[in-house]
Amino acid sequence: MRLPLILCAAFALSACVEIQQATDRAGRDTAKTILPEALAIYFPQVPKALFTPFTNCVVDNADASEVQSLAADAITGVDQGTADTIRTVLARPDTQNCLRAAAPTALGTL
């Protein structure tokens, strides 16, 4: 009697994790659509060749609430809040390490 209940609970939890992961991926994909515009407007010192590494590193190192905020900006448009979120994520050591690793490859394509 307990085995079917345990199997059902495990299946339900597995489905929840998959849904959460899919939602996170969708949010991150959406957030990536607005980063180039935000970089062009609020970070003019970033060369266009680095837009993709910046976009990937920022979104990959953003937490769930930051991803949600950036994804919402894809609908409402970029503003100072978008820039502030990007600055917060850029200040993190993991984001800086990501950029240091990605930048030489991107700049080699200039």
Phi and psi in degrees as GROMACS dihedral restraints (atoms count N, CA, C in turn):
[ dihedral_restraints ]
;  ai    aj    ak    al  type     phi  dphi    fc
    3     4     5     6     1   -75.7    20    10
    4     5     6     7     1   -32.8    20    10
    6     7     8     9     1   -58.4    20    10
    7     8     9    10     1   -47.9    20    10
    9    10    11    12     1   -60.8    20    10
   10    11    12    13     1   -37.2    20    10
   12    13    14    15     1   -66.2    20    10
   13    14    15    16     1   -42.0    20    10
   15    16    17    18     1   -65.1    20    10
   16    17    18    19     1   -42.7    20    10
   18    19    20    21     1   -63.3    20    10
   19    20    21    22     1   -41.5    20    10
   21    22    23    24     1   -64.0    20    10
   22    23    24    25     1   -42.6    20    10
   24    25    26    27     1   -64.4    20    10
   25    26    27    28     1   -42.9    20    10
   27    28    29    30     1   -63.6    20    10
   28    29    30    31     1   -41.3    20    10
   30    31    32    33     1   -63.4    20    10
   31    32    33    34     1   -43.9    20    10
   33    34    35    36     1   -63.7    20    10
   34    35    36    37     1   -42.9    20    10
   36    37    38    39     1   -65.6    20    10
   37    38    39    40     1   -39.5    20    10
   39    40    41    42     1   -61.8    20    10
   40    41    42    43     1   -42.9    20    10
   42    43    44    45     1   -63.8    20    10
   43    44    45    46     1   -39.4    20    10
   45    46    47    48     1   -63.8    20    10
   46    47    48    49     1   -42.1    20    10
   48    49    50    51     1   -63.4    20    10
   49    50    51    52     1   -43.8    20    10
   51    52    53    54     1   -62.6    20    10
   52    53    54    55     1   -41.4    20    10
   54    55    56    57     1   -64.9    20    10
   55    56    57    58     1   -42.8    20    10
   57    58    59    60     1   -63.4    20    10
   58    59    60    61     1   -42.1    20    10
   60    61    62    63     1   -65.6    20    10
   61    62    63    64     1   -40.8    20    10
   63    64    65    66     1   -65.0    20    10
   64    65    66    67     1   -40.2    20    10
   66    67    68    69     1   -64.4    20    10
   67    68    69    70     1   -42.7    20    10
   69    70    71    72     1   -62.4    20    10
   70    71    72    73     1   -45.2    20    10
   72    73    74    75     1   -60.4    20    10
   73    74    75    76     1   -43.5    20    10
   75    76    77    78     1   -63.4    20    10
   76    77    78    79     1   -42.5    20    10
   78    79    80    81     1   -63.1    20    10
   79    80    81    82     1   -43.0    20    10
   81    82    83    84     1   -66.4    20    10
   82    83    84    85     1   -41.0    20    10
   84    85    86    87     1   -62.2    20    10
   85    86    87    88     1   -41.0    20    10
   87    88    89    90     1   -67.6    20    10
   88    89    90    91     1   -42.4    20    10
   90    91    92    93     1   -59.9    20    10
   91    92    93    94     1   -36.3    20    10
   93    94    95    96     1   -65.0    20    10
   94    95    96    97     1   -22.1    20    10
   96    97    98    99     1   -71.4    20    10
   97    98    99   100     1   -24.2    20    10
   99   100   101   102     1  -100.2    20    10
  100   101   102   103     1   -12.8    20    10
  102   103   104   105     1   -60.5    20    10
  103   104   105   106     1   -44.4    20    10
  105   106   107   108     1   -57.6    20    10
  106   107   108   109     1   -42.3    20    10
  108   109   110   111     1   -63.5    20    10
  109   110   111   112     1   -45.2    20    10
  111   112   113   114     1   -63.4    20    10
  112   113   114   115     1   -40.0    20    10
  114   115   116   117     1   -63.4    20    10
  115   116   117   118     1   -43.6    20    10
  117   118   119   120     1   -62.5    20    10
  118   119   120   121     1   -39.1    20    10
  120   121   122   123     1   -82.5    20    10
  121   122   123   124     1   -49.5    20    10
  123   124   125   126     1  -100.7    20    10
  124   125   126   127     1   -12.2    20    10
  126   127   128   129     1  -133.1    20    10
  127   128   129   130     1    62.1    20    10
  129   130   131   132     1   -64.4    20    10
  130   131   132   133     1   -16.3    20    10
  132   133   134   135     1   -75.9    20    10
  133   134   135   136     1   -12.1    20    10
  135   136   137   138     1   -81.4    20    10
  136   137   138   139     1   120.4    20    10
  138   139   140   141     1   -63.9    20    10
  139   140   141   142     1   146.4    20    10
  141   142   143   144     1   -56.6    20    10
  142   143   144   145     1   -31.9    20    10
  144   145   146   147     1   -63.4    20    10
  145   146   147   148     1   -19.9    20    10
  147   148   149   150     1   -98.7    20    10
  148   149   150   151     1     1.3    20    10
  150   151   152   153     1   -58.1    20    10
  151   152   153   154     1   -44.4    20    10
  153   154   155   156     1   -65.8    20    10
  154   155   156   157     1   -47.9    20    10
  156   157   158   159     1   -61.3    20    10
  157   158   159   160     1   -41.4    20    10
  159   160   161   162     1   -60.5    20    10
  160   161   162   163     1   -46.8    20    10
  162   163   164   165     1   -58.1    20    10
  163   164   165   166     1   -51.3    20    10
  165   166   167   168     1   -63.9    20    10
  166   167   168   169     1   -44.6    20    10
  168   169   170   171     1   -66.3    20    10
  169   170   171   172     1   -41.0    20    10
  171   172   173   174     1   -65.0    20    10
  172   173   174   175     1   -51.2    20    10
  174   175   176   177     1   -66.1    20    10
  175   176   177   178     1   -40.0    20    10
  177   178   179   180     1   -65.9    20    10
  178   179   180   181     1   -26.2    20    10
  180   181   182   183     1  -103.9    20    10
  181   182   183   184     1     2.8    20    10
  183   184   185   186     1   -79.1    20    10
  184   185   186   187     1   145.5    20    10
  186   187   188   189     1   -82.9    20    10
  187   188   189   190     1   176.4    20    10
  189   190   191   192     1   -58.5    20    10
  190   191   192   193     1   -42.2    20    10
  192   193   194   195     1   -69.5    20    10
  193   194   195   196     1   -34.6    20    10
  195   196   197   198     1   -68.9    20    10
  196   197   198   199     1   -40.1    20    10
  198   199   200   201     1   -61.5    20    10
  199   200   201   202     1   -43.9    20    10
  201   202   203   204     1   -60.2    20    10
  202   203   204   205     1   -43.2    20    10
  204   205   206   207     1   -64.1    20    10
  205   206   207   208     1   -45.4    20    10
  207   208   209   210     1   -65.6    20    10
  208   209   210   211     1   -40.1    20    10
  210   211   212   213     1   -63.4    20    10
  211   212   213   214     1   -39.1    20    10
  213   214   215   216     1   -64.1    20    10
  214   215   216   217     1   -34.9    20    10
  216   217   218   219     1   -65.3    20    10
  217   218   219   220     1   -22.0    20    10
  219   220   221   222     1   -65.2    20    10
  220   221   222   223     1   -23.8    20    10
  222   223   224   225     1   -94.2    20    10
  223   224   225   226     1   -45.2    20    10
  225   226   227   228     1   -88.0    20    10
  226   227   228   229     1   -18.0    20    10
  228   229   230   231     1   102.8    20    10
  229   230   231   232     1   156.1    20    10
  231   232   233   234     1   -77.3    20    10
  232   233   234   235     1   148.5    20    10
  234   235   236   237     1  -153.6    20    10
  235   236   237   238     1  -170.1    20    10
  237   238   239   240     1   -60.2    20    10
  238   239   240   241     1   -33.2    20    10
  240   241   242   243     1   -62.6    20    10
  241   242   243   244     1   -37.2    20    10
  243   244   245   246     1   -61.8    20    10
  244   245   246   247     1   -47.3    20    10
  246   247   248   249     1   -62.0    20    10
  247   248   249   250     1   -40.7    20    10
  249   250   251   252     1   -63.5    20    10
  250   251   252   253     1   -41.2    20    10
  252   253   254   255     1   -63.1    20    10
  253   254   255   256     1   -44.2    20    10
  255   256   257   258     1   -61.7    20    10
  256   257   258   259     1   -44.4    20    10
  258   259   260   261     1   -60.4    20    10
  259   260   261   262     1   -40.9    20    10
  261   262   263   264     1   -60.1    20    10
  262   263   264   265     1   -46.0    20    10
  264   265   266   267     1   -69.9    20    10
  265   266   267   268     1   -38.4    20    10
  267   268   269   270     1   -63.3    20    10
  268   269   270   271     1   -27.0    20    10
  270   271   272   273     1   -73.0    20    10
  271   272   273   274     1   -13.1    20    10
  273   274   275   276     1   -77.2    20    10
  274   275   276   277     1   138.8    20    10
  276   277   278   279     1   -56.1    20    10
  277   278   279   280     1   -39.6    20    10
  279   280   281   282     1   -63.7    20    10
  280   281   282   283     1   -36.9    20    10
  282   283   284   285     1   -68.3    20    10
  283   284   285   286     1   -42.8    20    10
  285   286   287   288     1   -63.9    20    10
  286   287   288   289     1   -40.4    20    10
  288   289   290   291     1   -63.1    20    10
  289   290   291   292     1   -40.8    20    10
  291   292   293   294     1   -60.1    20    10
  292   293   294   295     1   -45.9    20    10
  294   295   296   297     1   -65.3    20    10
  295   296   297   298     1   -40.9    20    10
  297   298   299   300     1   -61.2    20    10
  298   299   300   301     1   -36.3    20    10
  300   301   302   303     1   -74.2    20    10
  301   302   303   304     1   -36.5    20    10
  303   304   305   306     1   -87.6    20    10
  304   305   306   307     1   -30.0    20    10
  306   307   308   309     1   -61.3    20    10
  307   308   309   310     1   -45.2    20    10
  309   310   311   312     1   -59.1    20    10
  310   311   312   313     1   -38.6    20    10
  312   313   314   315     1   -65.1    20    10
  313   314   315   316     1   -45.5    20    10
  315   316   317   318     1   -66.6    20    10
  316   317   318   319     1   -41.0    20    10
  318   319   320   321     1   -71.9    20    10
  319   320   321   322     1   -22.9    20    10
  321   322   323   324     1   -66.6    20    10
  322   323   324   325     1   -15.8    20    10
  324   325   326   327     1   -91.3    20    10
  325   326   327   328     1     1.4    20    10
